[in-house]
């Protein structure tokens, strides 16, 4: 019985960590893709407009999650939905890596 409980706990921990774990992207590739983000979020991820968030220094997994939410329209904003629509998973990972690496 203890082995079964331990196995279930281990499986849950593994599944949870798989959802939290983030493979990480290529920041250099992300920098090139992020050029179109500069208009609203600033050239280095610091927005000059109070209504647009700063992206620099945000956690990589958080950024990827938000971009994916805009892409699948579970988070809606006409501009961001349109910007995220053509991005691949690799693009999203790379952009998230780029902005998370900025100070």
C-alpha angles and dihedrals in degrees: 000000000000090000091053092050091047090049091051092047090049092049092050092048091049093048092047093049090049089058092047098040116095122200094211129231138238107273093198091055089044091055090059092047092045094062090095090054093062095080092070106014099040132253092278097032096269110118121217089201116080094216094056117074126238110246099187113108096007116139113274096230091049093052092048091048092052094047090049090050090054090046095053090038095237082125113043132211117135095224097043094043089055093045093049097043098084096041119112122216088257091052090051093049091048095048091048090050091050098050094041089056094056121094 
